[in-house]
Amino acid sequence: MKAEIFNIANFRVDGGAMFGVVPKALWSRVYRSDENNLMVLTLRSLIIETDKHVILVDTGWGDKQDEKFFRHVHIHNGEGLIEGLRKRGYTPEDITDVVLTHLHADHCGGGVKWNRDRTGYELTFPDAEYHVSRLQWEWAVKNNLREADAFLEENIIPISDSGHLNLVDEEKELFPGFSVRIFSGHTPGLILPVIIYNGRILVYTGDLIPTLAHLPLIWNMSYDIESLRTIEEKKQILDEAWENNYILVFQHDENVECCTLEMTPKGIRAKDKFLFSEITPCPD
Ligand SMILES: [Zn+2]
């Protein structure tokens, strides 16, 4: 298996919303924010090549909405979706599979684009199967007031209209060495990919543990639909990851791509922090 990571773009989000009930006096010591209380998040996507598949995990915001929308989320820097893939030797037609952790706009928007004359939408990756959990799909198309800003019809409906949608019903190995776990505290049916790579087990922590600062069990986003469930699910995956020496891969952390874990008097925390490109086989 070949695996790489790249940052599609940075965006800004309210620091208070990212840390829920945690006071700014605490979170501002571990994650920087600007004078407007905004913090920078990355949008790291994985690109994984196996014998038969080229798999892209999450697609960033995309570019279908208007200027006002993107001004609001302060998109900046990053490699861009298509450019980031191109630099690694892939065209959109090379992608066989797109795994969407969930359908919030910052995770799936890049998977659908305007057609040539801007009269409708088409898939950015025309030959790919798009994988979404059934739980998340049914939840997103039903929509709800709380997540209405995050579930945008133009990011979602064109996928099913294209006939390229695969609904994932349960946790399983989707591709050799690439399994999916399903969680629901952040939003029902959030997929976390678990990947065997270079003799290590990697968990792409998506929006369950968006940054290193979210390792403490109660440091959670106020976007989460069920906060108590997020706590339980984080405990479950962190216990498993610590016991088995997994590597966590962060999608949104401005500074840290990966870490291993250790038990401390305060609970499970980061041990070593490193780049994805530095992942090497386990020493034991
Ligand atoms: Zn989300």
Boltz pocket constraint, residues with backbone or C-beta under 6 A from the ligand:
constraints:
  - pocket:
      binder: B
      contacts: [[A, 102], [A, 104], [A, 186], [A, 187], [A, 207]]
      max_distance: 6.0
